[in-house]
Amino acid sequence: MDSSRTDWRLDRGHSPGLRACVLSACVVLGALGCSVGQGQGELTGSVRALECGIDDDAYSLEPSFFGGEVTGGWLNIRVQRGSDLEQHADGLAIHVRDVNEVKQNRLGLPIPVEADHLALVQMSFYLNEACPSGFPSDHRLPPVVMEAVGGQIRFDSIYAPDLEPGDTLVEAELLNVTFTDRDDPEGRAATLSGTFSFFQQRGAPAQRFP
């Protein structure tokens, strides 16, 4: 994929935290003896990306890779089909701006998902396997990255190392989260619901290449 094209699209109105979440090269180890990216989850709904022939009201992401990265008070989460680089995979990127706030005051409560860069939770949904772009595919096609503009997420558990370093479980449910591409709202849109859970590894990220 042409990385310059991806950067250009993500820089247009997206927050630095969300952009870091989508393009992060860090992948964490699963805790308690789990392999890299191990967890469980299911995300279903409707997805439309007309330029690559997707118009599916019974879409299922079927994620098999789950990872997180803590930076200061931020938590960036990746829920993805397969463990390939984001540039070649389909998945969901979640940016939590303040894990301490969620841990102390929001567990078990629905949190609005908003496009505002000051929102507590932001998300993006990318289809870089189903809709490949850049080299060696058609370099004229922009990557399919949709920004969440509505819906809610509920965290039943979250990793907040400043408060409880031993509680490494991340567990959440998406509640009708809607996504769109502001440059092509008719051709690119999605609504997803579902759950995911994984254990956050405390320590250095895993090496993602053999």
C-alpha positions as a printed NumPy array, in Angstrom:
array([[  0.   ,   0.   ,   0.   ],
       [  1.207,   3.514,  -0.736],
       [  1.799,   4.807,   2.798],
       [  1.811,   8.442,   1.697],
       [ -1.78 ,   8.081,   0.49 ],
       [ -2.827,   6.53 ,   3.785],
       [ -1.217,   9.355,   5.764],
       [ -2.919,  11.968,   3.567],
       [ -6.374,  10.554,   4.178],
       [ -5.92 ,  10.038,   7.9  ],
       [ -4.528,  13.537,   8.37 ],
       [ -7.639,  15.154,   6.934],
       [ -9.602,  15.999,  10.067],
       [ -8.61 ,  12.914,  12.055],
       [ -7.025,  13.34 ,  15.471],
       [ -3.371,  12.383,  16.1  ],
       [ -4.544,   9.72 ,  18.548],
       [ -6.857,   8.055,  16.041],
       [ -4.221,   8.217,  13.316],
       [ -1.678,   6.598,  15.653],
       [ -4.192,   3.886,  16.47 ],
       [ -4.778,   3.031,  12.805],
       [ -1.13 ,   3.128,  11.739],
       [  0.5  ,   1.758,  14.9  ],
       [  3.252,  -0.744,  14.197],
       [  3.225,  -2.101,  17.776],
       [  1.545,  -5.383,  18.646],
       [  1.314,  -6.675,  22.185],
       [  1.837, -10.16 ,  23.551],
       [ -1.187, -11.941,  24.993],
       [ -0.892, -12.375,  28.744],
       [ -1.109, -15.587,  30.762],
       [  0.769, -17.613,  28.177],
       [ -1.365, -16.541,  25.215],
       [  0.208, -16.163,  21.785],
       [  0.579, -12.805,  20.064],
       [ -2.806, -11.233,  19.355],
       [ -4.888, -13.92 ,  21.044],
       [ -8.372, -13.078,  22.24 ],
       [-11.963, -13.592,  21.211],
       [-14.713, -11.542,  19.665],
       [-17.387, -11.107,  17.049],
       [-18.279,  -7.981,  15.071],
       [-21.25 ,  -7.998,  12.713],
       [-23.492,  -5.544,  10.913],
       [-23.8  ,  -3.828,   7.555],
       [-20.871,  -2.646,   5.438],
       [-20.838,  -0.736,   2.155],
       [-17.745,  -0.032,   0.059],
       [-19.137,   0.148,  -3.441],
       [-15.904,   0.668,  -5.376],
       [-14.726,  -2.802,  -4.342],
       [-18.106,  -4.526,  -4.616],
       [-19.092,  -4.688,  -0.936],
       [-22.733,  -4.044,  -0.021],
       [-23.437,  -6.551,   2.733],
       [-26.203,  -6.333,   5.336],
       [-24.955,  -9.517,   7.029],
       [-21.281,  -8.654,   7.32 ],
       [-19.061, -10.436,   9.856],
       [-15.49 ,  -9.329,  10.509],
       [-14.596, -12.644,  12.229],
       [-11.605, -11.141,  14.068],
       [ -8.708, -13.376,  15.006],
       [ -6.132, -10.83 ,  16.155],
       [ -6.477,  -8.605,  19.237],
       [ -3.886,  -6.172,  20.522],
       [ -3.416,  -3.023,  22.541],
       [ -0.782,  -0.403,  23.224],
       [ -0.726,   1.974,  26.178],
       [  0.929,   5.375,  25.729],
       [  0.579,   7.609,  28.754],
       [ -3.131,   7.701,  29.482],
       [ -4.09 ,   6.532,  25.974],
       [ -5.019,   3.003,  24.99 ],
       [ -4.964,   2.07 ,  21.311],
       [ -6.751,  -1.192,  20.489],
       [ -6.727,  -3.216,  17.287],
       [ -9.368,  -5.883,  16.538],
       [ -8.53 ,  -7.431,  13.198],
       [ -8.978, -10.405,  10.898],
       [ -5.517, -11.949,  10.704],
       [ -2.251, -10.638,  12.087],
       [ -0.953,  -8.884,   8.974],
       [ -0.018,  -5.203,   8.915],
       [ -3.015,  -2.876,   9.022],
       [ -2.169,  -1.808,   5.469],
       [ -3.08 ,  -5.321,   4.28 ],
       [ -5.892,  -6.316,   6.647],
       [ -9.509,  -5.623,   7.607],
       [-10.154,  -4.478,  11.138],
       [-11.18 ,  -1.989,  13.757],
       [ -8.96 ,   0.577,  15.464],
       [-10.108,   2.071,  18.775],
       [ -8.519,   5.044,  20.513],
       [ -9.346,   5.542,  24.217],
       [ -8.111,   8.987,  25.208],
       [ -8.22 ,   8.475,  28.988],
       [ -8.142,   4.911,  30.346],
       [ -8.158,   6.162,  33.938],
       [-11.463,   7.951,  33.39 ],
       [-12.981,   4.81 ,  31.913],
       [-11.603,   2.625,  34.699],
       [-12.766,   4.885,  37.523],
       [-16.077,   6.214,  36.249],
       [-17.314,   4.504,  33.069],
       [-17.015,   0.724,  33.454],
       [-20.288,  -0.949,  32.552],
       [-21.721,   2.264,  31.107],
       [-22.279,   3.068,  27.415],
       [-19.768,   5.649,  26.153],
       [-20.61 ,   7.696,  23.034],
       [-18.31 ,   7.14 ,  20.077],
       [-17.628,  10.459,  18.381],
       [-15.494,  11.912,  15.606],
       [-14.44 ,  14.861,  17.787],
       [-10.704,  14.686,  18.562],
       [-11.502,  15.457,  22.225],
       [-13.952,  12.56 ,  22.55 ],
       [-13.187,   9.91 ,  25.144],
       [-13.42 ,   7.149,  22.519],
       [-12.829,   7.311,  18.764],
       [-12.803,   4.499,  16.207],
       [-12.002,   3.758,  12.609],
       [-12.86 ,   0.756,  10.449],
       [-10.471,  -0.233,   7.666],
       [-10.874,  -2.63 ,   4.737],
       [ -7.365,  -2.918,   3.361],
       [ -7.626,  -6.639,   2.562],
       [-11.081,  -6.6  ,   1.003],
       [-10.342,  -3.345,  -0.853],
       [ -6.593,  -3.319,  -1.593],
       [ -5.057,  -0.101,  -2.895],
       [ -1.597,   1.172,  -3.653],
       [  1.223,  -0.991,  -4.952],
       [  0.862,  -3.692,  -6.255],
       [ -2.867,  -2.957,  -6.591],
       [ -4.388,   0.071,  -8.28 ],
       [ -2.516,   3.085,  -6.894],
       [ -5.387,   5.347,  -7.952],
       [ -7.739,   3.85 ,  -5.35 ],
       [ -7.655,   5.539,  -1.932],
       [ -7.588,   3.193,   1.071],
       [-10.962,   2.397,   2.623],
       [-10.798,   3.876,   6.133],
       [-14.103,   4.94 ,   7.695],
       [-14.392,   7.124,  10.776],
       [-16.918,   6.368,  13.529],
       [-19.517,   9.118,  13.82 ],
       [-22.083,   7.607,  16.189],
       [-23.05 ,   4.722,  18.416],
       [-21.661,   3.582,  21.752],
       [-19.116,   1.275,  23.346],
       [-19.303,  -0.289,  26.805],
       [-16.147,  -1.42 ,  28.583],
       [-16.67 ,  -4.088,  31.215],
       [-12.938,  -4.198,  31.887],
       [-10.022,  -2.061,  30.711],
       [ -6.27 ,  -1.966,  31.272],
       [ -5.283,   1.145,  33.24 ],
       [ -1.744,   0.478,  34.526],
       [ -1.565,   3.636,  36.645],
       [ -4.54 ,   2.435,  38.686],
       [ -4.457,  -1.377,  38.586],
       [ -1.37 ,  -2.733,  36.824],
       [ -2.405,  -6.321,  37.559],
       [ -5.806,  -6.079,  35.87 ],
       [ -4.868,  -6.659,  32.23 ],
       [ -8.229,  -7.759,  30.817],
       [ -9.748,  -5.564,  28.088],
       [-13.386,  -6.448,  27.467],
       [-15.92 ,  -4.367,  25.545],
       [-19.121,  -4.345,  23.527],
       [-19.871,  -2.179,  20.488],
       [-23.448,  -0.912,  20.315],
       [-24.494,   0.06 ,  16.766],
       [-21.38 ,   2.053,  15.992],
       [-21.767,   3.858,  12.664],
       [-18.866,   4.639,  10.35 ],
       [-18.574,   6.785,   7.249],
       [-16.077,   8.27 ,   4.859],
       [-16.827,  11.989,   4.76 ],
       [-15.452,  12.16 ,   1.196],
       [-17.828,   9.407,   0.002],
       [-20.66 ,   8.986,   2.543],
       [-22.95 ,   7.233,   0.064],
       [-20.357,   4.777,  -1.203],
       [-18.609,   3.989,   2.07 ],
       [-20.511,   3.355,   5.304],
       [-20.844,   0.721,   8.012],
       [-22.712,  -0.1  ,  11.216],
       [-21.125,  -2.635,  13.568],
       [-22.072,  -4.285,  16.861],
       [-20.371,  -7.038,  18.809],
       [-17.95 ,  -7.909,  21.571],
       [-14.245,  -8.551,  22.074],
       [-11.898,  -9.427,  24.921],
       [ -8.167, -10.019,  25.333],
       [ -5.429,  -9.757,  27.937],
       [ -3.046,  -6.811,  27.644],
       [  0.628,  -7.714,  28.06 ],
       [  2.509,  -5.462,  30.438],
       [  5.906,  -4.753,  28.962],
       [  7.551,  -4.41 ,  25.591],
       [  5.564,  -5.025,  22.39 ],
       [  6.13 ,  -8.235,  20.484],
       [  8.28 ,  -8.458,  17.386],
       [  5.771,  -8.627,  14.571],
       [  8.089, -10.036,  11.898],
       [  9.688, -13.525,  11.866]])
